[in-house]
Amino acid sequence: MDILAHIKKRAVFVSLGITILLLYIFWPQPASKITMLDVGQGLSVLIEDNNGYQILYDAGPGSKILPELAKALPVHDNHINVIALSHTHADHLQGFIEVLERYRIDEVWLVEQNSQSDVYQKFIELINSLSPNKTRIKTGWQRILPSGLHIKALHPNESYPQTIPEHAHDAGLVLQISDQNNEGLMLLTGDLEAKNETQLINNCQRLSSLRCQNNFAILQVSHHGSKNTTTDEFLQSFTFKQAWISAGVDNKFNHPHPDTVVRLNEANIYIKRTDLDGGLIYSYK
């Protein structure tokens, strides 16, 4: 009887071990994806790799970010690895106040800004009180995640931070996102202006150490599709399969501007817009 009980007990442990092994093998892994959140007239992009590592680039205006993150992330997930601020204008920054109060943040990626706005000062006070790691970024900075996802800063210009521009757009953080095979996934441009696009192109041509990608799956169209961005020169310098535009429905700025849409169409880039399509998702391997 003792032998039979021992055999049964051993069989249970073996069965349990096999079950755990099968669950480990076949349990769905977190999806690797890029999501442009529908935050209205603003910008927020969430990058997730297959290890569950998350980077939130900008957070839009007001509190619209929270319901959008609730759609994008599991209900139990109250942790975001990195938040990255492109620049200090409220339609990119303000939502981070809500995010910092709701989510646990490990690290903040920043560029130095000459801003005295109330929302920026509150943002700085909040991250100082919560004490996540703060990384000051300049051109050429890079991070390679364990999954192989490769993030590189292509702007602000190399003179930063010794010289901090007065205009927030001139110090805007542009990130190049590449996969583990060094294929360009997305170019995050924030509100980059035409003159800064030219500067970025010159940097890529002049600074071989930057190793700028030429081909990307997605362009985050700068400044919500403003007329004075996404120039012909810029579109001739890079190749994009899709152009994603974050803009509010019937916004007062007429974003995206028809001229910008024409330029994207003439470059044979497929356009997606949050004001027409809602949140946008791109899955990658």
N, C-alpha and C positions, 0 to 999 in steps of 0.2 A: 504493500500500500504506500509506504514511504517513497519507494522507487517511482511508482506511478505518479504520485503527487509532484515529485521532483521533475519528472519528464514534462508534466503538464505546465509547471511553473516555467521551465526552460522554454517550452514552446511559446508561451505567452510573451516572454522577453524577446525571443527571436522574431515573432510576428510584429511586435511593437517596433523593433529595430528596422525591420523591412518597411513598415509603414512610414516611419520617420524618413528613411532614405528615399522612398518614392516621393514623399511630399517635398523633400529638398530638391529632387531632380525635376519634378513636374510642376511645382508651385510657380505661378506666373511671376516673372521678375518685374520690377518697376519699369514702366515705359520710359524710354528716352524720348523726350519731346520738348518742343518750344511752343509756348502759348503766348499770344498777344491778348491780354485781358481787355475786355470791353469796359474801359473806365470813362467813356465819354470823351470830352475835349481835353485829352491829356495823353499820357503814355505809361504803359507798364507791360513788361515782358518777363515771363517766367521761363527759365531754362532748367531742365531736369535731366540728369544722366541716369544710366541704368543701375547705379548704386544708390539712387535716391537722393543724390546731392542736388541742392536747389540754389539757384541764383536769381534774385529778383532785381531786375534793372528798371528803376523808376517805379513809382506807385500811384501816379495819376493825382487828380485833385480830390479833396474832401475824403469821404468814407466809402466811395464806390468800390475801392479795392477789396474790402473785406468780403462782400458777397461773391465777388469774382474769384478770390482765392478759395473760398469755401467750395465753389464748383470744381476748381482745378485740383485741389488737394484732398486726401482722405480726411474724413470727419474728425479723426483722432489726432491729426497732424497739427501740432502747435509750434513747430520748429522749422525755421528757414536758415540754411547755412550762411548765405551771404545776401546782403542788400547792397546794390550799387547805384549811386546817384549820378546821373549824367550832368546835371547843373541845378541851380537853385531856384528856378522858376516854379511857382506853386503848382502848376498843372503837371509837373513831374515829381515834385517833392512832397506835397501836402499829405498824400496818402501814407507816407512812411510814418507819420505820427501815429496813425491808427495801427499800422503793422507792428511798430515797436511796442505798443501797449498791449497787443493781442498775442504776438508770437515771440518765441525765444530766438534771438539772433546771435550767431557766433561771430560774424565779421561784417564790417562796413567798409566798402570801397569808395573812396572820396577823391575828388580833385579840389585843390585849394581855390576858394572863391572869395571875392570881395563883396560880400552881401551882408547887409544889416537888416534884412527883412525879418519881421516877427516870426514867420513860420520857419525860416532857416535857423534863427537863434534858438527856437524851441526844439528843433531837430537836434542841434548840437548839444543843448543841455540834456536832452533825453538820452542820447547815446553816451554822453559822459556819465550820466547817473547809472545806466544799465551796464556800462563797461564791456561792450563787445570789443573784439580786436579791431583797431582802426588801421587801414592800409591806405596811405597816400599814394596816388597813382600818377605816373607821367608816361610819356611816349616810350614804348619799348618794354614796359613792365609786362610780365606774363605769369600765368599760373597754369600748370598742367595737373588735372585731377587724376586720381587713381584709375578712373575709367578710361583715361586717355583724352578726355575732352580738354581742348587747349584754348585758353583765353589770352588775348594779347591786346594791349592798349595802343591804338594808332594816333590818338590825339588826346590831350592838348599837345601843343608844339613842344619841341625839345627845350626851348628857353624857359618853359614852365618848370619848377615853381619860382625860379629866380625873378621872373617877371610875370606877375599875375594880371591878366587882362581885366579891364573894368567891366566889359560886357560879358555876361554869364555864358552866352553862346560861344564866345571865343575861347573859353576854357572848358568847353564841353567834353565829356568823356566818351570816346568812341571805342567800342570793343569789337574785335574780330573773334568770332567763335568758329573753331575747327574741330572735326571729330578725330578719333584715334588714328585714322588713316590720312590725316592732314588734308582732308577735304573741307572746303569752306562751307559752313552751315549758315551763318548769318552775320551780317554787318549791322551792328547797333550804332546808330548815328545821333540819337537824341534830337536836338534842335540845331544841328550843324548848319551854318549859313554857307552861301555860295563861296565866299572868300576863304572859309575854312575848308571847304571841299577841295579847293585848289591847293591849299596848304597841305592837306592830307595826301593828295596825289603827288605833290613835290617831295614830301617826306618819303613816300613809298618808292619813288624813283631814285632818290638821292641816298637814302639810308638803307644799304643792303642788309644791315643787321635786323631791320624790321621784319623782313621776309613777309611782306603783305601778300595775302591771297588775291588772286585775280578773279576767281570764280566762286560764287556763293549760291546756295540754294535760295536764300532770302535776303532781300534788302528791307530793313526798317526805314521807310521813307522819312527823311528828316522833316522836323517841324510840321508834322501832320499834313504834309503835302503842300506847304506854302509855295507861292509863286517863285520866290527867290532862292529856292533850293533845288537839289536834284537836277543839276545843269547837264547840258549835252556833254560837256567835257567830262563830268563825273561818270555819266552813263557809258561813255566811250572808253573809260579807263578800267572799268570793272564789268564783269558779266554776272547777271542775276537771272534766275529762273522765275522768281516771284518777287513782287513788291507789296509789302504790307503797310497799310496806312491806318494809323490810329487817329480817328476824328469823331467828334460828337455829331449826332443826328441834327441836321439843319443848324449847324453852328454859325455864329454871327461873322466868322472870319472867312467864310466861303472856302473852307478846307475840305478836301483837297482842291487846290486851284485847277481849273480846266487846263491851263497851260502845262502844269506839271503832269497831269494825266495824259495829255497828248505826247509829251516827251517820253513817258514810260511806254505808251502804246507803240510809238515809233521805234523804240528799242526792243520791241517784241517781248516785253516782260509782262507776265500775267499778274494782274492787280487784284488784291483782296483788301477790303476795307471794313473796319469795325462798324462804321455807321450804316453799312448795308448788310454785312454778313455776321455781325456780332463778334464774339471771341474767335480767334483764329488759332489753329493747332497744326503743327508739323511734327511728325514722328520720324525719328532717325535711328539708325543702328549703331 
